[in-house]
Amino acid sequence: MIRKLVALLMSTLSGPELTDEEREAIRDLGFRHFIFFKRHFQERDQISALMAEIKTLSERLAQGQNLLAVDQEGGRVQRIGPPLAPEFPEPFEVARRGASEVEKFSREIARSVRFLGLNLNLAPVLDLAGEEAPDFLRGRTFGEDPKEVARFGEVFIRAHLEEGVFPCAKHFPGLGGIEKDPHEELPEIQKVRPEDLWPFKNAVAVGVPFMMTTHLVVKSWDDKPLTFSERAVDILRRELSFCGPVVTDDLAMKGLSAWEWPERLIYALAAGHDLLLFCRPLPELLPVLFEVAKEISTSRVLRERLLEGITKLSKVSLPSQQKKL
């Protein structure tokens, strides 16, 4: 059961090189999906060696591709920087220059990700937010006009797919107009504004392969954080017709501090998420995962949900991969 669970888990590593404990977990338990941060990127040869070692160690047990992810939005949320990549401007500023500049920006972002052997960029940010947005969102979006955000989001998504990198639209159903930062506390709203959904609907229409939810309570849907809300995932599936893997935002965020780590993983899985993002070093998660696996083994519903998630992840592919099939 633990090997099936880790097939849906994306964690991170302690540093720029694997520890012995991390090597053992990847080799023996099948960990294969990781998110990387600035501390992991020192120089090209080191990164190439790290990616190659992860892939080699995971080959024995892993079924399907490794998802090697990064938040490379541009501006202040840029994990890969000089000398490995240029300093990218904020998406908000690029959007002011028009669609051609957004396309150039999007391609350069995608190439900076692919250059280092990663294949999943947790972007674009499709929330509606302008110059007066709270600090956690300011500058990260393409603006507050839903049509413009949808248009530029489409450019970003298409450019990534053409460059051989999976994009992931976030943060469904939109954090526009919200003051509380989910990194620190759990925001609540009465209902979702129709315009907030437009960029996400368009992203689905143009084939975005991954969609990330956010830690937010929408009272008109239910009283749960979206991360734990089956209703929210159902809306994404049925009303937006999204068929790809649904990703949680970081389950280690303080916005979910009312729940213990095992609860966060179990509730997110039960809600219908297919990739559970937990931005803590792999060794910290091992005791938690054994507890979660034990819980899943006693629940038919959770076991079925686990298999559904594995199937979703196994089917996702880039246009270049589809041509080879």
Buried (B, 14 or more C-beta within 10 A) or exposed (E): BBBBBBBBBBBBBBEBBBBEEBBBBBBEBBBBBBBBEEEBBBEEEEBEEBBEBBBEBBEEBBEEBBBBBBBBBBBEBBBBBEEBBBEBBBBBBBBEEEEEBBBBBBBBBBBBBBEBBBBBBBBBBBBBBEEEBEEBBBBBBBBBBBEBBBBBBBBBBBBBBBBBBBBBBBBBBBBBBBEBBBEEBBBEBEEBBEBBBBBBBBBBEBEBBBBBBBBBBBEEBBEBBBBBBBBBBEBBBEEBEBEBBBBBBBBBBBBBEEBEBBBBBBBBBBBBBBBBBBBBBBBBBBEBBBBBBEBBBEBEEBBEBBEBBBEBBEEBBBEEEEEEE
